[in-house]
Amino acid sequence: MPAALEVRDLTRRFGEKVAVDGVSFTVEPGTMTGFVGANGAGKTSTMRMIMGVLARHAGEVLWDDRPITRADRAAFGYMPEERGLYPKQQILDQLCYLGQLRGMSRGDAAREAQRLLDRFELADRGKDKLEALSLGNQQRVQVAAALLHGPTALILDEPFSGLDPVAVDSMVDLLTDKLREGVPVLFSSHQLDLVDRLCDSLVVLSDGAVMASGTASDLRNRGPRRYRITTTPDAGWLREEPGLTVLDVDGATAIVEPRSDLTADLVTRAAARGLMELTPLVPTLADIYREVTR
């Protein structure tokens, strides 16, 4: 049965530094959560605590509404920040070996490994040593290793790093298949446009703490409402309007932020001055990130 992954108040210190400070969030079954934050924000440490690679100083990890076990983690697919494959070993051999470590028969592991290599357009590279591949293709093999055993959850640290657009599309297709099976997916990335496009929910970290979380729509609605207004011959008159902050004026176009919302009176006055455009501005994930971490 599909299950949810939940972390509650996870905390980790390194000496005097609190690297992860009471982090809490939930990844629901069949959903993808994007983990966003600058280098050193605490993303990798949080993922390592989820996987039991790093001890936690406080908090807990729950799987299916109960404390996670070693057996639960063994069924997860994990892609660490430091890639763990063997550069001088043949690709198919080491994928089979990793599958057997996860309880697969060698035959099943070989078939699934070949299927994943096919999906990543590496069907004819199975007998090559890993080091013979480009860095992007090595990344594809690392992803295949995380998916090989039919994981119950996926914890992926920068899985799209180094991938070209075709490989990104292949990865997205594979992850979408897992989402349909009810697998919860947590991944970190610095590619905010990709996170924005793929994720059902977001967790924004800064200095080890959660600064914002929720769906992209929720986060956009929390921010200030801004509009682009164009009037002729110019929009400078908007600076004199009460209840309105003018963020930028460029000739006939202004970017404004109402203190509450646009009033009918303002729209009427703008119409009298030759209103040509009144457009609400939808913030990007990059805008949201800058807003909540500044």
C-alpha positions in Angstrom: 0.0 0.0 0.0 1.3 3.5 -0.8 2.5 5.3 2.3 3.5 8.9 3.3 6.9 9.9 4.5 6.9 12.4 7.3 9.7 14.2 9.2 9.0 15.9 12.5 11.4 18.5 14.1 14.5 16.9 12.6 17.6 18.6 14.2 21.3 18.0 13.6 24.3 19.9 15.0 27.9 19.9 13.9 29.8 21.2 16.9 28.2 24.6 17.8 26.5 24.9 14.4 22.9 23.8 14.0 22.8 22.5 10.5 19.2 21.3 10.6 16.9 23.2 12.9 13.6 21.5 13.6 12.7 20.7 10.0 9.2 19.2 9.5 7.3 18.3 6.3 5.3 15.5 4.8 5.7 13.8 1.3 2.3 12.3 0.5 2.0 9.1 -1.5 2.2 9.6 -5.3 3.4 13.2 -4.9 6.7 14.9 -5.6 8.2 17.4 -3.2 11.0 19.7 -4.2 13.7 20.6 -1.6 15.0 24.0 -2.3 17.8 26.0 -0.6 21.3 27.4 -1.1 24.4 25.3 -0.5 24.7 24.6 3.2 21.0 25.2 3.8 20.6 21.7 5.3 19.0 19.7 2.4 21.6 17.0 2.2 21.9 16.5 6.0 18.1 16.2 6.2 18.1 13.5 3.5 20.9 11.7 5.2 18.9 11.6 8.5 15.8 10.3 6.6 18.0 7.5 5.3 19.7 6.8 8.6 23.1 7.6 7.1 23.4 10.5 9.6 22.3 10.4 13.2 19.7 12.9 14.3 20.0 14.9 17.5 16.2 15.4 17.8 13.0 14.7 15.9 11.8 11.7 14.2 11.1 10.2 10.7 7.8 8.4 10.2 6.8 6.0 7.4 3.1 5.0 7.1 2.4 6.9 10.4 4.9 5.0 12.4 8.6 5.3 13.2 10.7 4.3 10.3 12.6 1.0 10.5 15.8 -0.2 8.9 13.7 -2.5 6.7 11.7 0.5 5.5 14.8 2.4 4.5 16.2 -0.7 2.7 13.2 -0.5 0.4 13.7 3.2 -0.4 15.6 4.4 -3.5 18.3 6.8 -2.4 20.6 8.9 -4.6 23.2 10.5 -2.4 25.1 13.7 -3.1 28.3 11.8 -3.4 27.7 9.3 -6.1 28.4 5.7 -5.0 29.0 3.7 -8.1 32.3 2.0 -9.0 34.1 3.8 -11.9 36.2 0.8 -13.0 33.4 -1.8 -13.0 31.1 -2.7 -15.9 27.8 -0.8 -15.7 25.4 -3.8 -16.0 27.5 -5.9 -13.6 27.3 -3.4 -10.8 23.6 -2.7 -11.3 23.0 -6.4 -11.0 25.1 -6.5 -7.9 23.2 -3.6 -6.4 19.9 -5.2 -7.2 21.0 -8.4 -5.5 21.9 -6.5 -2.4 18.3 -5.3 -2.4 17.0 -8.8 -2.5 16.5 -9.2 -6.3 17.5 -12.4 -8.1 20.4 -11.8 -10.6 18.1 -12.5 -13.5 15.4 -10.0 -12.3 18.1 -7.4 -11.6 19.7 -7.9 -15.1 16.3 -7.5 -16.8 15.3 -4.4 -14.9 18.8 -2.9 -15.3 18.6 -3.4 -19.0 15.1 -1.9 -19.2 16.3 1.2 -17.3 19.4 1.6 -19.5 17.1 1.4 -22.5 15.0 4.2 -21.1 18.1 6.3 -20.7 19.3 5.5 -24.2 22.3 3.5 -22.8 21.2 0.1 -24.0 24.5 -0.6 -25.7 26.7 0.6 -22.9 26.0 -2.1 -20.3 29.5 -3.7 -20.7 31.3 -0.4 -20.6 33.1 0.7 -17.4 31.3 3.6 -15.7 34.3 5.9 -16.1 34.0 5.5 -19.9 30.7 7.5 -19.8 30.3 11.2 -19.8 29.4 12.7 -16.4 25.8 13.2 -17.6 25.5 9.5 -18.6 27.1 8.5 -15.3 24.3 10.4 -13.6 21.8 8.4 -15.6 23.3 5.2 -14.3 23.2 6.5 -10.8 19.5 7.2 -11.2 18.9 3.7 -12.6 20.6 2.3 -9.5 18.1 4.1 -7.3 15.1 2.9 -9.3 16.3 -0.7 -9.9 14.5 -2.5 -7.1 11.1 -1.0 -7.3 11.5 1.5 -4.4 8.6 2.3 -2.0 9.9 5.9 -1.7 12.6 8.0 -3.5 15.0 10.3 -1.9 17.1 12.0 -4.6 19.8 14.5 -3.9 20.3 16.7 -7.0 19.2 14.0 -9.5 19.0 16.3 -12.5 22.5 17.7 -12.0 24.5 17.4 -15.2 21.7 16.0 -17.3 20.9 17.3 -20.8 17.3 18.1 -21.7 16.7 14.7 -23.3 17.9 12.9 -20.1 15.8 15.2 -17.9 12.7 14.2 -19.9 13.6 10.5 -19.6 14.1 11.0 -15.8 10.7 12.9 -15.5 9.0 10.0 -17.4 10.5 7.5 -15.0 9.5 9.5 -11.9 6.0 10.0 -13.3 5.7 6.2 -13.6 6.6 5.9 -9.9 4.2 8.6 -8.9 1.4 6.7 -10.5 2.3 3.7 -8.4 1.9 5.9 -5.3 5.6 6.3 -4.5 6.4 9.5 -2.6 9.3 11.4 -4.2 11.6 13.9 -2.4 14.3 15.6 -4.4 16.6 18.5 -4.0 17.6 20.8 -6.9 19.1 24.2 -7.6 17.1 24.2 -10.9 14.1 26.2 -9.7 12.3 26.3 -13.0 12.4 22.5 -13.0 11.2 22.2 -9.4 8.4 24.7 -10.3 7.3 22.6 -13.3 7.5 19.2 -11.6 6.6 19.4 -7.9 3.3 19.1 -6.2 4.8 20.8 -3.1 7.9 22.7 -2.1 10.0 23.0 1.0 12.3 26.1 1.1 15.3 25.8 3.5 17.6 28.5 4.7 20.2 28.2 7.4 18.8 24.8 8.4 15.2 26.0 9.0 12.1 25.7 6.9 11.3 29.2 5.6 8.2 28.2 3.6 6.4 25.1 2.5 3.3 24.2 0.6 2.2 23.9 -3.0 3.6 26.3 -5.6 0.1 27.9 -5.8 0.0 28.3 -2.0 3.4 30.0 -1.9 2.5 32.3 -4.7 -0.7 33.4 -3.0 1.2 34.2 0.3 3.3 36.8 -1.4 2.3 40.4 -2.2 0.0 41.0 -5.2 1.7 43.0 -8.0 0.4 44.4 -11.2 1.7 45.8 -14.5 -0.1 48.9 -15.5 0.4 50.7 -18.8 -1.2 54.1 -19.5 -0.5 56.8 -22.1 1.5 58.8 -22.3 3.3 57.8 -19.1 2.6 56.0 -15.8 4.5 58.3 -13.5 1.2 59.7 -12.0 0.8 56.4 -10.2 3.4 57.5 -7.7 0.9 59.9 -6.3 -1.8 57.4 -5.8 -2.7 56.6 -2.1 -2.6 52.9 -1.0 -0.2 52.0 -3.8 3.6 51.3 -3.8 5.2 51.9 -7.2 8.1 49.4 -7.6 9.2 50.5 -11.0 8.2 53.0 -13.7 9.5 52.8 -17.3 7.8 55.3 -19.4 4.2 54.2 -19.9 4.5 51.1 -17.8 4.7 50.7 -14.0 4.9 47.8 -11.7 2.8 48.4 -8.6 2.0 46.7 -5.3 -1.3 47.7 -3.7 -1.4 47.7 0.1 -4.7 45.8 0.0 -6.0 45.4 -3.5 -6.7 47.5 -6.6 -9.7 49.8 -6.1 -12.4 50.6 -8.7 -11.5 54.3 -8.3 -7.9 53.6 -9.3 -9.0 51.6 -12.4 -11.4 54.4 -13.4 -8.6 57.0 -13.1 -6.3 54.7 -15.1 -8.9 54.3 -17.8 -9.2 58.1 -18.0 -5.4 58.3 -18.6 -5.5 55.8 -21.5 -5.3 52.5 -19.8 -3.8 49.9 -22.1 -2.8 47.1 -19.8 -3.6 46.0 -16.2 -2.1 42.5 -15.6 -1.5 40.7 -12.4 2.1 39.4 -12.1 2.5 35.8 -11.1 5.7 35.3 -9.1 8.2 32.7 -10.2 9.6 30.2 -7.8 12.8 32.2 -7.9 10.9 35.2 -6.8 9.3 33.3 -4.0 12.7 31.9 -2.9 14.3 35.3 -2.8 11.3 36.7 -0.9 11.3 34.1 1.9 15.1 33.8 2.3 16.1 37.4 2.2 
